[in-house]
Amino acid sequence: YTYRHRRFLMKWLAAVLVLFLTSCASIPSMTDSCKGSGMEFYGECIEEPEIIQLPTYEQLLNFPPAEKMPIVAVYGCEDETGQRKRRDTLADFSTAVTQGCTSILIDALKTAGGGTWFRVVERHKIDNLVRERQIVRSTREEHDDKTMGIQPLLFAGMIVEGGIIGYDSNITSGGRGARTLGIGTSTSYRRDVVTVSLRGISVLTGEILLNIQTQKTILSVGSGFDVFKFVDMDTQLVEIEDGVADNESVTVATRSAIEAGVVALITQGDERGFWKIQKQKGEKSE
């Protein structure tokens, strides 16, 4: 009786453990917006889009305005790392970092001070702009509309450019785990670093006036739980695995580094006298 009772109890505990682990947080949890969708069958849901507002974005957005908004141009911000995504078993031609550095830099410049810092002129896709201006000009000439002339393009006093100059993986990695009586748990982590360089160049002289380098860590954490145990006189095997990994977005980390670089670029330009940060109320001028 004792043996049969123990055998029944072990099987019951194994079944409960399987049901519990298969419903754990490894699978995205259901929300009210998921109900009635096709993903409800799989226990997953398509998440809603969201506006990314990082701490560096908030700092950039709430930065004090400029006394006079400088006109700057952005021709490009490139991936200079040459890094590819890591794969252990095959060659991967996908890049390790985003190729949208230029768009992120332009967005950061326009975000500074809530749009009160830089007047950014289009240079990255200037061919499209020039072509459209030609269409406007030819259309007006065809209709003999000389009352409205097309305004000349603004020219910039400074070019802001740079690139992603480094992506170093496995700067720090490690973990810990424990196992007893066939039941174990483990946790591992890894830290990568992305480095961004920005510079401001004088259009009149070609001299590099400002130079900034920033970096942002990218953290990855994984945890797991497993059971490997023989029951019923060591003839039946119970094997259970469960785990979840949380990886920080490389694109979001790159954006954060660029936004921090723009904040540092504004501060450095103020210190070197190329522009002035507007003093806030109650703040004394030096």
C-alpha positions in Angstrom: 0.0 0.0 0.0 2.8 2.4 0.9 4.6 1.7 -2.4 1.4 2.2 -4.5 0.5 5.3 -2.6 4.0 6.8 -3.2 3.8 5.8 -6.9 0.5 7.5 -7.3 1.7 10.6 -5.5 4.8 10.9 -7.7 2.8 10.6 -10.9 0.3 13.2 -9.6 3.0 15.6 -8.7 4.7 15.2 -12.1 1.4 15.9 -13.9 0.8 19.0 -11.8 4.3 20.2 -12.4 4.0 19.7 -16.2 0.8 21.7 -16.3 2.2 24.5 -14.2 5.4 24.9 -16.2 3.7 24.8 -19.6 1.5 27.7 -18.5 4.3 29.8 -17.1 5.5 33.2 -18.2 7.6 31.7 -21.0 4.6 32.2 -23.2 3.3 35.8 -23.5 0.3 36.3 -21.3 -3.2 36.9 -22.6 -4.8 40.4 -22.3 -8.2 41.7 -22.9 -7.2 43.0 -26.4 -6.2 39.4 -27.4 -9.6 37.9 -26.8 -11.4 37.0 -30.0 -8.2 37.2 -32.1 -6.7 34.4 -34.0 -3.6 34.3 -31.7 -5.8 33.4 -28.8 -5.5 29.7 -29.7 -1.8 29.8 -29.3 -1.8 31.8 -26.0 -0.1 34.8 -27.7 -1.2 38.2 -28.8 0.0 40.8 -31.3 1.0 43.7 -29.2 0.0 47.3 -29.9 2.5 49.8 -31.3 4.0 52.3 -28.9 6.0 55.5 -29.0 9.5 54.9 -27.6 10.4 57.4 -24.9 13.7 56.6 -23.4 15.4 58.5 -20.5 17.8 60.1 -23.0 14.8 61.1 -25.2 13.1 62.8 -22.2 16.4 64.6 -21.4 16.8 65.7 -25.0 13.1 66.8 -25.2 13.3 68.8 -22.0 16.6 70.5 -22.8 16.7 74.3 -22.5 16.1 76.0 -25.8 18.8 77.8 -27.8 19.1 81.6 -27.9 19.3 81.4 -31.7 18.6 78.2 -33.6 21.6 77.2 -35.8 21.0 75.7 -39.2 22.6 72.3 -39.6 22.8 69.6 -42.3 23.0 65.8 -42.0 24.4 64.0 -45.0 24.9 60.7 -43.4 25.5 58.5 -40.3 26.8 55.1 -41.3 27.4 51.7 -39.7 31.2 51.6 -39.6 31.4 48.5 -37.4 31.5 45.8 -40.1 29.8 43.5 -37.6 27.4 40.7 -38.5 24.9 39.0 -36.3 26.3 36.1 -34.3 25.3 32.6 -35.3 27.0 29.5 -34.0 26.2 27.1 -36.8 26.0 29.2 -40.0 27.1 32.4 -41.7 24.7 35.3 -41.3 24.9 38.3 -43.6 22.5 40.5 -41.4 24.2 43.4 -39.7 24.6 43.5 -36.0 23.4 47.1 -35.7 20.7 49.2 -37.4 21.3 50.9 -40.8 19.0 53.7 -39.9 21.6 55.8 -38.0 20.9 58.9 -40.2 17.2 58.9 -39.5 17.8 58.5 -35.8 20.3 61.3 -35.8 17.9 63.7 -37.7 15.1 62.7 -35.3 17.3 63.5 -32.3 18.4 66.9 -33.6 14.7 67.9 -34.3 13.7 66.6 -30.8 16.3 68.7 -28.9 14.5 71.2 -26.8 11.1 70.2 -28.2 12.2 71.5 -31.6 13.7 74.7 -30.3 17.3 73.9 -31.0 18.3 73.0 -34.6 16.9 74.0 -38.0 17.8 70.8 -39.9 17.9 71.0 -43.7 17.4 68.0 -45.9 20.6 66.7 -47.5 20.4 62.9 -47.1 17.8 62.6 -49.8 18.5 65.9 -51.5 18.1 64.4 -55.0 14.4 63.9 -54.3 14.0 67.4 -53.1 15.8 68.9 -56.1 13.7 66.8 -58.5 10.4 68.0 -56.8 11.5 71.6 -57.0 12.2 71.2 -60.7 8.7 69.9 -61.1 7.3 72.9 -59.3 9.3 75.3 -61.4 8.4 73.7 -64.7 4.7 73.5 -63.8 4.6 77.2 -62.9 6.4 78.1 -66.2 3.9 76.1 -68.2 1.0 78.0 -66.6 2.9 81.3 -66.8 2.5 81.7 -63.1 5.2 84.3 -62.2 3.4 85.7 -59.2 4.7 83.0 -56.9 8.4 82.3 -57.1 10.0 79.3 -55.5 12.1 80.1 -52.4 15.9 79.3 -52.4 17.1 76.5 -50.3 18.6 77.2 -46.9 22.3 76.6 -46.5 23.7 75.2 -43.3 26.5 76.7 -41.3 27.5 73.3 -39.8 27.3 69.7 -40.9 26.6 67.1 -38.2 27.6 63.6 -39.1 29.1 60.5 -37.6 28.5 56.8 -37.4 28.3 53.7 -35.3 31.9 52.9 -34.8 31.8 49.9 -32.5 29.7 46.9 -31.5 31.5 44.7 -29.0 29.8 41.5 -27.9 30.4 39.4 -24.8 32.2 42.2 -22.9 30.9 40.5 -19.8 29.2 37.1 -19.6 28.4 34.6 -16.9 25.8 32.8 -14.9 25.0 30.5 -12.0 22.9 27.4 -11.4 22.2 24.6 -9.0 20.8 21.1 -9.1 19.7 18.5 -6.6 17.8 15.3 -6.8 17.3 15.8 -10.5 15.8 19.3 -10.2 17.8 22.3 -11.3 17.7 26.0 -12.1 20.1 28.3 -13.9 20.5 32.0 -14.8 22.9 33.4 -17.4 23.7 36.9 -18.7 25.7 38.8 -21.3 26.6 42.4 -21.8 27.4 44.0 -25.2 28.4 47.6 -26.0 27.5 49.8 -28.9 29.7 53.0 -29.5 28.6 56.1 -31.5 30.7 59.0 -32.7 29.3 62.4 -33.7 31.1 65.5 -35.0 30.2 69.0 -36.1 32.0 70.4 -39.1 32.2 74.1 -40.2 30.9 74.6 -43.7 33.0 77.7 -44.4 36.4 76.3 -43.3 35.9 72.5 -43.2 37.3 72.4 -39.6 35.9 69.9 -37.2 34.5 72.1 -34.4 32.8 69.5 -32.2 33.5 65.8 -31.5 31.6 63.4 -29.2 31.7 59.7 -28.5 29.0 57.9 -26.5 28.4 54.2 -25.7 25.4 52.2 -24.4 25.4 48.7 -22.9 23.1 46.0 -24.2 22.0 43.5 -21.7 20.8 39.9 -22.2 19.5 37.7 -19.4 18.2 34.2 -19.6 16.8 31.9 -16.9 15.7 28.3 -16.9 14.3 25.4 -14.8 14.5 21.7 -15.6 13.6 18.4 -14.0 15.3 15.1 -14.9 14.2 12.3 -12.6 13.3 8.6 -12.7 10.2 7.4 -10.9 8.3 4.2 -10.4 11.3 2.0 -9.4 13.6 4.0 -11.8 11.7 2.8 -14.9 9.8 5.9 -15.8 11.5 9.2 -16.7 10.0 12.6 -15.9 11.8 15.3 -17.9 10.7 19.0 -17.9 12.3 22.1 -19.3 11.2 25.7 -19.0 13.0 29.0 -19.7 12.8 32.5 -20.8 15.3 35.1 -22.2 15.1 38.8 -22.2 17.3 40.7 -24.7 17.6 44.5 -24.8 17.0 45.9 -28.3 20.2 46.9 -30.2 18.2 49.5 -32.2 16.8 51.1 -29.0 20.3 51.1 -27.4 21.8 52.7 -30.5 19.1 55.4 -30.5 19.8 56.1 -26.8 23.5 56.5 -27.5 22.8 58.9 -30.4 20.4 61.0 -28.3 23.0 61.2 -25.5 25.5 62.2 -28.1 23.3 65.1 -29.3 22.9 66.3 -25.7 26.7 66.2 -25.3 27.2 67.9 -28.7 24.9 70.8 -27.6 26.7 71.2 -24.3 30.1 71.1 -25.9 29.0 73.7 -28.5 27.9 76.0 -25.7 31.1 75.6 -23.8 33.2 76.4 -27.0 31.0 79.4 -27.9 29.5 78.2 -31.1 25.9 78.8 -29.7 24.3 79.7 -26.5 21.9 77.7 -24.3 19.0 80.0 -23.2 19.2 80.7 -19.5 16.2 79.6 -17.5 14.3 81.9 -15.1 16.3 82.4 -11.8 19.5 81.2 -13.4 22.4 83.7 -13.3 24.5 84.4 -16.4 28.2 83.8 -16.1 
